[in-house]
């Protein structure tokens, strides 16, 4: 098996083939997307007129460094395409996202896109979601009560407030993240719905039925593409 970073690179560079000059597209966040950005810089000069709607401040900075026009989601009517990564992807294209803390903006941009393409290395492919702790974005006011409600309602033992050093991690939208260890998630749609109605929950990292395609590397370095 090739090193994981090399597999991420191959997936990111493959996805760059979907972008053409003059396109406006959603730009995801994460270590695999970093390679997408690098490949686009190699493919297109700075006058290629690329416009991106980034899903995080980190991606926005990288896009500006590349010389692309950066817009907020409110400035565009629609997005033809968004390319993003995932923490887990099941055979139906359901995802867990939010390991980097950008799940709210990632979901908003994905929902505004005609097509969501996920890029991943083989370590992100699972038969059922849940090995990766589920990020749940919550309002800081009363987050402890949200944490208690999730623990009581779902009987989970592992739930942690995400931190950056000694302080709570704060998302680009000013919220906190609870990382919840549900274990195997048999019904992602039902879990997402149940979490969404808890007061104080802003969004979950469950992306159910949103992905249209998955581009992933195989352990040998080959590329596989799957549509949903």
N, C-alpha and C positions, 0 to 999 in steps of 0.2 A: 504494500500500500504506500502510495506517495505521501509525503508529509502533508498534514492538514492544511497548512498555509498555501502550499502549492495547489492543492485541490480547490481551495477557495479562489485562488487567482484564476484558474482555468474556467471556473463557472462565471466569475465576474467578467472576464474578457469575452467569453462566448456571448453573454447577454448584450454586450455593446453592439453587436451586429444588428440589434433591433432599432437602433437609433440612427436617424438620418439628419442631415443639415436642415436647420430651420424648425426642428421639432420642439414642441413644448411638452415636457414629461415630468412625472413625479419621480423624485430622487430619494431613495430610501436611506437607511442608516445602518452602519455596522461594518464589520471587518471584510465581508465579501463584497459589499458595495464599494469599498475603497478601491478594489481592483477594477470594478466597472469604471469608476472615475478615471483611473490611470489609463485604461485602455482607450477611453474616449479622448483623452488628451493626446494620446499617441495617434489616433485616427484622424482627428479633426484639428485644423488650425483655429486660432482664437476668433477668426471671423466667420466661423461656421454657423453663427446665429442660433446657438442652442439656448433654450430658456428652460429653467427648471423650477419646480415647486418642491423645495426640500422638506423632509419630514423632521428635521432637527436643526438646531443652530450649528452643530458640528458639520453636517452635510452642507449647510448654507455657506460656511466658511470655505470648505473645500471647493465648492462650485465657483465662488467668487475668485479664488486663487487660480482656477482654471480659465478664468475670463468669460464665464457664462453669465447670462442675465438671470437674476434670481427674483422670483415673484412669490408673493404670499398666495395662499389658496383663494382668498377673496378676490384676487385680481384676475382670475381666469374663469371662464365659463365652464370648461370641461377639460379633462386630460385624456388624451388618446391612450396613454400608457403610463404605468408606474412600475418601476423595477425596485425590488426590495429583498431583503434577506429574511430569515426566519430562525428561531431557536429550535423548533421542531416542526415537522410536516408529516402528516399521515397519508396513507394511500389515496384518500379522497380529496386531498388538498386542503384539509383543515390544518390550521397553524396555531402554534404558540409563538407570540412575538412580545417584545418588550424587555428583553435582556439588557438592552442598551438604554432603556428608560424612555423611549420615544413612542410608546404604543398609541397614545391618544392621537398625536398628529399623524402617525403612520396609518391609523384606521380612517381618519378623516380624508386623507389624500387617496387612500385606496378606494374609498366609497365614491369619490368624485371621478374615478378613472374608468374608462371603457374597458380596460384590461389591466389586471394585476399579474405581473410575472415575478415569481419567486426564484431566487438563485441560492443554491445551497451546496455544501459539501456532503458526502455520504453519512457523516456522523449525525446530521440533523434529521435523517429519515427514520421514522419509527412506525411500528404497526398501530400503536395507539398512543395518543398524546398523554403526557403526564409525568414523564421522568424528569423533565425540566420544570422547576417550580413556576407556577402561573403568576405572572405579574398582574396586580390589580391596582389601578391608579385611584387614589382616594383624596378627598379634600383634607387638608391638614387639620382643620377644626373638627375635633371629634374622631380622629382616626383610630384612637384606642377603642372606641365603641364599635366602630366598623370591624376592627380586628376581633373583638369579642363576639360580635354577631356571627361572623364567618366561622369562627371556632365552634360556637354552639350549634349553628344550623347544619354544618357539614361534618362535624366531628373530626376536624383535622388537628393533628398534633403539631405540625410544623408550619408556623406562620411568622414571618419576620418583617419588621420595618426595614426597608433598604436604607443603608447608610453610606455616606461618603466620608471616610474617616470616622470621627466621633459624632458628626452631625447627620441628621436625616438627609438622604438624597432628595433633591428637589428637581422635578421635571422642568422642561422648558415652559410649561404652562403653569408652573408654580404649585404643583401638587406633590404628594408623597406617593410611594409605591410600597405595597405589601406583597411580599413573595410568599405564595401559598403552596405547600406541598400536598396536593390532592392525591398523588399516586395516579394509577391508571384512570383515565377519563373515558368512560364508556359512551357518554352522550355529551359531546362538547356543546351542542346547541342548547340543551336543557340547562347545563351548568352556567353557560354565559347568561341566559335569561334570568336564572335565579339570582345570580350575583348582581346583575344590572338593577334590580329593584330594591336592593339594600340602600337606604339613604346614606349618602356620603360616598358611594362608589361612583366614580366618574366614568371609568371604562375598564374593560378587561383585556388581557392579552390573547384572548381566544378570537381568532379570525376564522369564522365558520362560513364556508361556501363563498369566500371572497376571491380566492385565487383562481385565475383562468389558466395558468400554465406554470410548470415547474421545470427549471433548468438545473440539473445537478450533475456533479461529477461522480464517476464510479471509483472504487478503490484503486483501479489500475490507471486512472487518469482519463479514461474515456468520458464522453459527454452523453447524457441522456436527457431527453425532453419529453414532457408529458403534459397533455391538455386535460382540463376538467370541464 
